[in-house]
């Protein structure tokens, strides 16, 4: 009896040690969604919102906003979105008024957290190992 209980204990302990923390599979938010995780989907949505607000801002003011706070109230850009801390990502924004760039850098690079970059062209680019730049590979929609 002692041997059976001890064997059972060892099997349970081994199983507990063998468990790997596996995140649930990401479910795409729309057809062609290029995100690898919910965090990336949020980051990409943020980038699209900034790009849209910048286009609207330029139409109205003749140039791009030089600060994220200037975009508040433009399109769907809110006051909270002007914060450069986006949970899993840090926002890097630069603008001269004639051109701008926006980079989202994950606080931790892993398969579900790539870095993203966009500028006045509207093309979103990604890098899985370092901050994305204008020369990074474009994010292609799946499907």
Backbone bond lengths (Angstrom), bond angles and torsions (degrees), N, CA, C in turn:
res aa  C-N    CA-C-N  psi(-1)  N-CA   C-N-CA  omega(-1)  CA-C   N-CA-C  phi
1 X - - - 1.448 - - 1.521 110.79 -
2 X 1.357 117.25 -44.77 1.458 120.40 179.39 1.522 111.36 -60.28
3 X 1.335 116.60 -39.46 1.464 120.47 -179.12 1.522 109.69 -66.10
4 X 1.315 118.89 -41.43 1.464 122.23 179.60 1.518 110.97 -64.17
5 X 1.329 117.64 -42.57 1.466 121.59 178.66 1.519 109.92 -65.74
6 X 1.338 116.36 -43.59 1.460 120.71 179.85 1.532 110.70 -64.24
7 X 1.319 117.95 -41.23 1.463 122.14 177.80 1.525 110.24 -63.03
8 X 1.332 116.34 -44.40 1.462 120.49 178.00 1.523 110.72 -60.48
9 X 1.324 117.21 -44.01 1.464 121.40 178.35 1.526 111.09 -59.98
10 X 1.326 116.67 -44.18 1.472 121.03 -179.82 1.526 109.84 -64.15
11 X 1.324 118.12 -42.05 1.465 120.76 179.03 1.528 111.55 -63.84
12 X 1.314 117.15 -41.85 1.471 120.92 178.59 1.523 110.20 -64.97
13 X 1.315 117.71 -44.18 1.465 121.69 179.11 1.522 110.71 -62.71
14 X 1.336 117.07 -42.84 1.464 120.80 179.72 1.526 110.52 -63.81
15 X 1.323 116.49 -41.25 1.463 120.54 179.11 1.526 110.79 -63.99
16 X 1.313 116.50 -40.53 1.474 120.54 179.28 1.519 110.22 -64.65
17 X 1.314 117.53 -40.38 1.465 120.95 179.85 1.519 111.66 -69.59
18 X 1.321 117.42 -29.65 1.460 121.73 -176.48 1.522 112.54 -80.78
19 X 1.336 117.02 -14.02 1.460 119.09 -178.93 1.522 109.98 -64.18
20 X 1.303 115.32 135.47 1.455 121.96 178.55 1.515 107.52 -111.67
21 X 1.309 115.79 138.88 1.460 120.37 179.11 1.530 108.30 -75.25
22 X 1.316 116.31 97.27 1.457 121.70 -177.40 1.516 108.61 -107.37
23 X 1.328 115.53 123.32 1.458 120.39 177.91 1.525 109.04 -73.66
24 X 1.322 117.57 147.87 1.454 118.74 177.94 1.528 110.13 -62.00
25 X 1.312 116.30 149.59 1.463 121.00 179.82 1.525 109.52 -59.39
26 X 1.319 115.68 142.83 1.464 121.32 179.56 1.524 109.57 -75.68
27 X 1.316 116.60 133.18 1.454 122.69 175.03 1.519 108.22 -101.06
28 X 1.344 118.09 118.39 1.471 120.68 -179.57 1.535 111.35 -53.65
29 X 1.334 115.54 143.00 1.467 121.54 -177.61 1.525 112.86 -84.80
30 X 1.354 117.42 -19.62 1.459 122.33 179.41 1.528 107.75 -160.10
31 X 1.334 118.47 161.66 1.466 119.99 178.60 1.532 110.65 -58.12
32 X 1.324 116.56 130.01 1.458 120.65 179.93 1.516 114.88 85.25
33 X 1.328 117.62 6.57 1.467 122.25 -179.24 1.539 109.92 -56.04
34 X 1.351 118.35 120.04 1.465 120.95 -178.62 1.531 114.28 -87.38
35 X 1.329 117.83 -1.08 1.467 121.26 -176.66 1.522 111.35 -69.48
36 X 1.326 115.25 150.58 1.462 121.94 176.27 1.529 111.73 -101.53
37 X 1.343 117.07 -9.41 1.461 121.64 -177.56 1.521 108.98 -160.15
38 X 1.326 115.60 169.57 1.472 119.58 175.84 1.521 111.18 -62.87
39 X 1.336 116.98 -36.40 1.468 120.71 178.40 1.531 110.12 -62.30
40 X 1.330 116.85 -42.27 1.466 119.68 177.91 1.517 111.02 -67.51
41 X 1.317 117.68 -38.53 1.467 120.41 178.43 1.521 110.22 -60.06
42 X 1.322 117.10 -41.97 1.467 121.02 177.42 1.523 110.98 -65.04
43 X 1.331 116.67 -42.91 1.472 120.90 179.93 1.524 110.54 -62.83
44 X 1.325 116.91 -44.36 1.470 120.38 179.45 1.525 111.17 -66.08
45 X 1.322 117.68 -38.80 1.461 120.87 176.55 1.521 111.23 -62.21
46 X 1.337 116.12 -41.64 1.464 121.06 177.43 1.527 109.71 -60.52
47 X 1.329 116.63 -45.54 1.470 119.90 -179.29 1.526 111.24 -61.85
48 X 1.331 117.05 -42.38 1.468 119.87 179.06 1.527 110.88 -64.90
49 X 1.331 116.89 -36.94 1.464 120.45 178.80 1.520 110.98 -66.23
50 X 1.333 117.73 -43.30 1.472 121.04 177.78 1.527 110.05 -63.16
51 X 1.334 117.29 -45.75 1.469 120.49 -179.12 1.529 111.02 -60.76
52 X 1.323 116.69 -41.63 1.463 121.09 178.56 1.531 110.60 -65.00
53 X 1.325 116.70 -44.58 1.468 120.84 179.04 1.524 110.30 -63.02
54 X 1.317 117.96 -39.65 1.468 120.99 178.23 1.531 111.19 -63.64
55 X 1.330 117.92 -40.65 1.471 120.22 177.71 1.531 110.36 -62.22
56 X 1.337 116.17 -45.02 1.469 119.80 178.99 1.528 111.06 -64.47
57 X 1.326 116.37 -43.24 1.461 121.52 180.00 1.528 110.20 -59.64
58 X 1.332 116.64 -44.04 1.472 120.89 -178.96 1.527 111.24 -63.54
59 X 1.347 116.74 -40.52 1.467 119.68 177.89 1.524 111.24 -59.94
60 X 1.314 115.56 -39.62 1.475 120.43 -176.24 1.522 113.05 -80.74
61 X 1.345 117.23 -36.75 1.464 120.88 -171.97 1.535 114.88 -112.03
62 X 1.315 117.69 -5.14 1.455 120.56 177.96 1.525 114.57 80.01
63 X 1.313 117.73 5.09 1.465 122.33 177.52 1.520 108.77 -163.46
64 X 1.320 115.32 170.08 1.466 120.13 179.97 1.525 111.25 -80.78
65 X 1.316 115.96 152.91 1.466 121.53 175.27 1.526 108.40 -63.30
66 X 1.322 116.76 141.87 1.465 120.68 179.95 1.523 112.19 -98.72
67 X 1.330 116.99 -0.98 1.463 122.14 176.12 1.522 107.71 -146.45
68 X 1.315 116.89 144.39 1.466 120.28 178.11 1.523 111.00 -58.31
69 X 1.312 117.42 -36.29 1.467 120.66 -179.24 1.529 112.11 -61.50
70 X 1.322 117.69 -26.00 1.469 120.86 178.66 1.527 111.71 -70.73
71 X 1.325 116.98 -17.53 1.466 120.74 -179.75 1.523 113.08 -85.18
72 X 1.328 118.09 -10.34 1.463 121.25 -178.39 1.531 109.25 -55.98
73 X 1.332 115.34 127.45 1.462 120.70 -179.57 1.517 113.35 88.86
74 X 1.320 117.51 -4.58 1.465 120.98 177.51 1.522 107.66 -94.15
75 X 1.323 116.38 120.63 1.466 119.57 -175.76 1.517 109.05 60.78
76 X 1.317 116.32 -132.44 1.462 119.88 -179.91 1.527 112.04 -103.27
77 X 1.336 117.39 19.86 1.462 121.53 179.46 1.535 109.37 -78.39
78 X 1.338 115.88 121.79 1.460 121.56 -176.38 1.530 111.79 -104.41
79 X 1.312 115.93 167.87 1.467 121.80 178.50 1.530 110.95 -58.23
80 X 1.331 116.83 -40.55 1.466 121.28 179.92 1.524 111.55 -62.52
81 X 1.318 116.77 -30.40 1.463 120.74 -178.25 1.525 112.56 -71.98
82 X 1.320 118.31 -14.12 1.466 121.31 178.43 1.530 111.51 -74.05
83 X 1.336 117.50 -14.18 1.463 121.85 177.54 1.526 109.36 -67.52
84 X 1.325 116.98 138.39 1.463 120.65 179.63 1.525 112.68 -87.15
85 X 1.320 117.85 -1.76 1.463 121.58 175.17 1.522 107.75 -99.96
86 X 1.327 116.83 109.45 1.461 122.44 -177.28 1.521 110.01 -112.27
87 X 1.310 118.36 54.83 1.470 125.88 -178.47 1.524 111.12 60.83
88 X 1.331 118.00 -93.28 1.465 121.76 -176.97 1.525 112.96 -82.18
89 X 1.332 116.80 -6.77 1.463 122.11 -173.78 1.523 112.36 -128.07
90 X 1.310 115.40 153.85 1.467 123.48 171.70 1.531 106.97 -112.78
91 X 1.328 116.52 133.70 1.463 122.26 -178.43 1.527 109.69 -92.75
92 X 1.325 115.54 132.24 1.465 122.70 172.52 1.531 106.09 -118.02
93 X 1.327 116.91 118.11 1.466 121.72 -176.36 1.519 109.54 -126.64
94 X 1.332 116.60 131.57 1.471 122.04 176.71 1.527 108.09 -135.54
95 X 1.322 116.70 137.60 1.450 120.26 178.55 1.518 110.36 -151.37
96 X 1.326 114.53 138.87 1.468 121.24 174.45 1.522 110.51 -102.43
97 X 1.326 116.37 -7.38 1.457 121.18 -173.67 1.522 110.29 97.31
98 X 1.345 116.21 -30.56 1.467 120.92 176.73 1.525 111.34 -96.89
99 X 1.311 116.35 -22.85 1.461 122.98 179.40 1.530 107.76 -150.87
100 X 1.325 116.00 157.81 1.465 119.46 176.22 1.524 109.57 -146.29
101 X 1.315 115.81 161.98 1.461 121.71 172.01 1.519 108.14 -140.57
102 X 1.307 114.61 147.37 1.459 122.64 -179.43 1.520 107.32 -135.24
103 X 1.320 116.14 124.08 1.458 121.66 178.38 1.514 108.65 -125.54
104 X 1.319 116.75 132.13 1.461 121.92 172.28 1.519 106.91 -109.98
105 X 1.321 115.74 119.05 1.457 122.21 -177.79 1.526 107.94 -111.29
106 X 1.334 117.38 125.03 1.459 118.41 179.90 1.520 110.92 -68.15
107 X 1.304 115.75 148.59 1.462 120.09 176.75 1.519 109.93 -69.84
108 X 1.351 116.29 -20.99 1.464 122.03 176.43 1.518 107.66 -147.57
109 X 1.327 116.88 119.36 1.453 120.33 176.07 1.528 109.76 -74.89
110 X 1.330 116.83 132.25 1.456 123.21 173.03 1.532 106.12 -161.88
111 X 1.329 119.07 178.58 1.474 119.50 -176.37 1.520 115.23 -57.71
112 X 1.312 118.65 -21.77 1.460 121.35 179.09 1.514 113.95 -103.64
113 X 1.344 117.04 10.84 1.465 121.34 -178.22 1.530 110.59 -142.89
114 X 1.335 115.36 85.18 1.461 120.51 173.31 1.523 108.45 -91.50
115 X 1.319 116.11 163.63 1.463 121.81 173.22 1.522 107.77 -89.93
116 X 1.350 116.27 148.25 1.457 121.30 -179.43 1.524 110.79 -128.50
117 X 1.332 115.54 150.24 1.460 122.57 -178.91 1.526 108.45 -140.03
118 X 1.322 116.25 141.51 1.455 121.33 168.81 1.528 108.23 -148.14
119 X 1.307 115.28 164.96 1.464 121.56 177.07 1.520 107.95 -146.50
120 X 1.318 117.05 -163.33 1.460 120.20 -175.79 1.529 113.11 -62.38
121 X 1.327 118.61 -14.97 1.473 121.29 176.43 1.526 111.36 -69.59
122 X 1.342 116.61 -25.50 1.454 121.42 -178.78 1.520 114.01 86.91
123 X 1.326 118.31 -9.66 1.471 121.32 179.00 1.527 109.13 -75.05
124 X 1.327 116.36 130.27 1.466 121.00 177.71 1.518 108.02 -96.61
125 X 1.325 115.54 132.20 1.460 122.64 -178.82 1.519 108.95 -121.11
126 X 1.340 116.59 156.79 1.463 120.33 -175.66 1.520 111.56 -137.40
127 X 1.328 114.48 154.65 1.458 121.77 173.48 1.516 107.06 -143.81
128 X 1.325 116.98 136.00 1.462 119.38 -176.68 1.516 114.02 -96.65
129 X 1.342 117.83 2.52 1.464 119.47 -177.08 1.524 114.59 -129.75
130 X 1.329 117.10 -18.74 1.467 120.59 -177.51 1.530 108.73 -152.11
131 X 1.334 118.08 169.61 1.467 118.75 178.37 1.530 111.72 -55.42
132 X 1.320 116.55 129.89 1.461 122.22 179.93 1.527 110.09 -67.52
133 X 1.330 115.72 151.71 1.459 122.78 179.75 1.530 109.54 -135.88
134 X 1.315 116.36 -179.11 1.460 121.82 177.94 1.524 111.78 -62.46
135 X 1.324 117.93 -19.45 1.469 120.32 179.17 1.528 113.17 -98.59
136 X 1.330 118.06 2.55 1.466 121.14 176.72 1.524 109.53 -71.04
137 X 1.327 115.59 162.95 1.458 121.02 179.88 1.528 110.54 -66.51
138 X 1.346 116.87 140.17 1.460 120.12 176.84 1.526 111.12 -66.14
139 X 1.313 115.80 148.96 1.463 121.49 174.73 1.523 104.89 -82.84
140 X 1.292 115.66 119.41 1.465 119.96 179.48 1.507 109.55 -100.52
141 X 1.309 115.14 139.32 1.463 119.40 175.39 1.508 108.67 -70.04
142 X 1.318 115.39 141.72 1.460 121.07 177.40 1.521 108.77 -81.48
143 X 1.303 115.11 152.51 1.466 118.78 173.08 1.473 114.38 106.07
